[in-house]
Amino acid sequence: MSESLNIEVDGVEVAISHPDKVFFAERGETKLDLVRYYQAVAEPLLRTVRGRPLLLERYPNGAGGKSWFQKRVPKSTPPWLQTTEVATPNGTTSDALVAADLAHVLWAVNLGCLGFHVWPYHADSPEITDELRIDLDPSPGVGYAEVREAAVRARELLAELGVEVLLKTSGSRGLHLYVALEPHWDGYQVRAAAVALARELERRHPDLITAKWWKEERGKRVFVDFNQNAPHKTVFGAWCVRPKAGAPVSTPIRWAELDSVTPETLTIATVPGRLAEQGDPWQQRDPQSIEVLLEWSERDLAAGLMDAPWPPVYPKMPNEPPRVAPSRAKQEAE
């Protein structure tokens, strides 16, 4: 194969260098195979990511090789490439790639991007967070069966509130639940709603689910990672391929499939055919309200609960408890 291949897409030519380079060792899929995958899932992919900033996880030599996260696009870019200014928690700004169309995705693939982490807002309205993302993270000793059960319990609770939630595999060991939101709230409010949801789930299912931020307090339970909704946080994108040898895909699935689908079978080799046969489970995404979750947040604060801990890279927040692991705090108090 030639050293470079030009692909015409969205009215521009995207150069794919070294298209035969192996990116995924398990079955030998190449950079070009990854390009063809994203072409096959372009329609549902762009329904979820179009217009959003992307954090790139780059593996120029394929999964398992040297890698880094890249928020800032390189200085030399095509004139058609769209970017937007994003900020880190400490206020540092950079120009991030915008998922304007498939050409932008393939441009990043050519750089060796094997993971797209997506902002929960659109580049043209960064003040509005329009997705609540519920990351169900298994603690050590917790299996996928427990994660599935936690997903069902979260769905039941949200159904009581009249909130519809969508489901996808994480591409790793967990599950991600997404709620499309009405355009009324910022990232701080959406995180507050996520904290309230996590705490209510723990109250109702204390042996299965935990909202405890410190790992030493979680036990063998599924952690609802509310901080994935902190402002400026990104989550691994739907239909995106993980940088692992087997090329697993973070795949939207239907709730009826939860007990039958095994995440390890959802790869770039299988997902395009599945999509062609079954369609997009996320095609219908109706914006929902989080007003009740925000009322629960106010209720918890009024009852004396402090805010949940924030990630260490964030500035200290109002009403946040000390950022000290409970065991260490106990030692320091003795």
Steps between C-alpha positions, in 0.01 A plus 500: 500500500617856433653718767195727489137476397269795435136454599238746382243564770276796587632697204868479595784255452639342815848352467550165673870429536623141539149355466630143541653567843361248749312678777336203674713188544236243591357469148747721317269792421676794343464876495297465181273245671435760769421760235255258334340430836430867566364539148261211571368651827521866394128576523437389861845615609439853380155504659675473836820702448436753223595850607662389826864552599714186510793397716726275293667187637787444260684174431707568184638146497176327588335370816755405762764743373605839625199723565388835634189711539482804277256780561677756281507446122841527331604839364499376140146402403290505181316830441163325523562361848267638768621553856364662813652638818465272801625549854652278765372519861782742585406731213763406242353526152577316177356448154327162483376314196128531428319196365351705218467207259657167409798670334602638840477154656709341223756780523549405866514128417786574264689649796460168678200596710365175647269661750262795481399654833204732455395820677139511630422822314510640148774734391252775415334489846762403761293650780233228455570140600252286311589149618494332840748212487472224756823300513458166678849398609560152648718492810753215539312175552189625321398325179305603197183340640502752786560787259199387295284486811613849604404627154152354538460660844608838365253471215220408743572801717511739206179350362328599827594857412380466143856519369601283204855367505706345222760227538840419352794281580808690611731296280665384820355346820214740572182641355406857416147638533415821316216744553449762231417828674285801433724806442462656845797399715875546525763245596487581872126438513527178300772373733279587801222293342742211446611513866138496616423204274803305622411560864138397452606182321733418790219556751271264315759235412780529757638151441526548124568869431722763658542875463822500706779689324784346702586151376563371851131561580345337195538133586379251241238727352434684176613861522283767337771739385319833534820692429484396136249786488735760647545802271773441240488122545474278196363148456600241243274546200222279371599294193866576573772234497708436810881478470518129580632209295151365433364839381192507727234759430306706754169391352144627555272205576132455577386433853347171384850386400666572831503139619592348164768728354857445615717812460806310380312392186434862398802589286579675175461159338140450620339837573452619138306185413298525817415863419396415144274221626349658812533877456602760755361446854560871569327637193224651714644725772237715667628777732416436865472703822721464810290732718413224748864395531593861572227512765652187654838673499354796690327259739827321577684825561220627724526177700865575574677301229802672351575500132672184376878521449624641172792356299841619621567710187207728581521807725356460845123542472249657743357256756744230388632265771877476561684322220652247732433127493296399808771268630761771478269755661449258789876451543560873499229550764652242737 
